[in-house]
Amino acid sequence: MPVYSSQLFGNTPDGKQNITHVMLAQHGPIIDVTISIPQPLAELYTRQNKTIPSPIAGIGLIDTGATRSCVDAVIMKQLGVHPIGIATSGTAAGPVNHSLYPAHFTFPAAKIEIDFASVVGVNLTGQEAGGKHIVALIGRDVLAMGIGSFR
């Protein structure tokens, strides 16, 4: 079972980087992630001599309250991926319908790649951590794969 350990760093007054609980409190448990089209679609584009869209990098926020991983729907549109279904999620404001998209996540620091049959498209506009755009919510579906030790 793969395990990935990540540490959050902050700058001390003398300019050195130091592990800090303040970063966790301010930004939550985060990990760099790159979103791209799913591998079967990339293979189809290659066979058809179509240009494969460049992956989009950002921050993944680990969300233990999310059953399934989510991605910013705007990113999926930028990648040219069409929705394949609808999912209803329960929110504090009541049920909300979201589009489902096939997607590929790469976690560069952990050297882990995951091809999803579907992730939930959500609105993450304006959500940032450490000056980087949050592009995905990493749900329990990923955590159940064994990526479970984030510090």
C-alpha positions in Angstrom: 0.0 0.0 0.0 1.6 3.3 -1.0 2.2 5.9 1.6 3.0 9.5 1.0 4.2 11.9 3.6 4.1 15.6 3.0 5.2 18.4 5.2 4.0 22.0 5.2 6.7 24.6 5.5 6.6 28.2 6.5 9.2 30.9 6.7 10.8 31.8 10.0 11.7 35.4 10.8 15.3 34.8 9.6 14.0 33.6 6.2 14.5 29.9 6.7 11.8 27.3 5.9 10.4 25.5 8.9 7.6 23.0 9.4 4.7 24.9 10.8 1.2 24.0 12.1 0.1 27.5 11.0 0.3 26.5 7.4 -2.0 23.5 8.1 -4.4 25.8 10.0 -4.4 28.4 7.2 -4.5 26.1 4.1 -5.5 22.7 5.3 -3.8 19.4 4.2 -2.7 20.1 0.6 -0.7 18.4 -2.1 0.5 19.5 -5.5 -1.6 17.9 -8.3 -1.8 18.0 -12.0 -5.1 17.4 -13.8 -5.1 16.0 -17.4 -7.4 14.1 -19.7 -7.8 10.4 -18.9 -5.4 8.0 -20.4 -7.9 6.3 -22.7 -8.8 9.7 -24.2 -5.1 10.6 -24.6 -4.6 7.3 -26.4 -7.6 8.1 -28.7 -6.2 11.5 -29.5 -2.8 10.0 -30.3 -4.4 7.5 -32.7 -6.3 10.3 -34.3 -3.3 12.6 -34.4 -5.0 15.2 -32.3 -3.2 17.5 -29.9 -3.4 16.4 -26.3 -4.2 19.3 -24.1 -1.5 20.4 -21.6 -2.1 19.3 -18.0 -3.2 21.9 -15.5 -1.2 22.1 -12.2 -2.4 23.4 -8.9 -3.2 22.3 -5.4 -5.3 19.4 -4.2 -7.0 20.0 -0.9 -7.4 16.7 1.0 -11.1 16.6 2.0 -12.0 13.7 4.2 -15.6 14.8 4.0 -15.7 14.1 0.3 -16.7 10.5 -0.6 -15.4 11.1 -4.2 -12.6 13.3 -5.5 -13.7 16.5 -7.2 -12.1 18.8 -9.8 -12.8 22.3 -10.8 -15.3 22.0 -13.6 -13.7 25.0 -15.4 -10.5 23.0 -15.7 -12.3 20.0 -17.3 -13.8 22.4 -19.8 -10.4 23.9 -20.5 -9.1 20.4 -21.2 -12.0 19.7 -23.5 -13.4 16.9 -21.5 -17.2 16.5 -21.8 -19.4 15.4 -18.8 -20.4 11.8 -18.7 -23.1 11.9 -16.1 -24.6 13.7 -13.1 -24.1 13.2 -9.4 -26.1 14.7 -6.5 -24.1 15.8 -3.5 -25.5 16.7 -0.1 -24.6 20.2 1.1 -25.6 22.4 4.0 -27.9 24.1 1.6 -29.5 20.9 0.4 -28.9 18.6 -2.6 -26.9 19.9 -5.5 -26.4 18.3 -9.0 -22.8 18.2 -10.4 -21.4 16.9 -13.7 -19.2 13.9 -13.7 -16.0 13.9 -15.8 -13.4 11.2 -16.5 -10.0 12.6 -15.4 -6.4 11.8 -14.7 -4.6 13.1 -11.5 -0.9 13.1 -11.1 0.7 13.8 -7.7 4.3 14.7 -8.8 6.0 14.7 -5.4 4.5 11.3 -4.6 5.1 9.9 -8.1 1.5 8.6 -8.1 -1.0 8.8 -11.0 -4.6 7.9 -10.9 -7.0 7.5 -13.8 -10.6 8.1 -12.7 -13.6 6.8 -14.5 -15.3 9.8 -13.0 -14.7 12.7 -10.7 -17.2 15.3 -9.6 -17.1 18.7 -11.3 -17.4 21.5 -8.7 -16.8 25.2 -8.6 -13.5 26.0 -7.0 -13.2 29.5 -8.4 -11.2 31.8 -6.1 -10.1 29.0 -3.8 -6.3 29.2 -3.1 -3.7 27.8 -0.8 -0.3 29.3 -0.5 -0.9 31.5 -3.5 -1.8 28.6 -5.8 -5.2 27.7 -7.2 -7.0 24.8 -5.6 -7.9 22.6 -8.6 -9.1 19.5 -6.9 -10.6 18.1 -3.7 -8.9 14.8 -2.8 -11.6 12.6 -1.5 -11.8 9.3 0.4 -11.8 7.4 -2.9 -8.1 8.3 -3.2 -7.3 8.0 0.5 -8.7 4.5 0.4 -6.1 3.6 -2.2 -3.5 3.9 0.5 -2.4 7.5 0.1 -3.1 8.0 3.8 -0.2 9.5 5.6 -0.2 13.3 5.1 1.6 15.3 7.7 
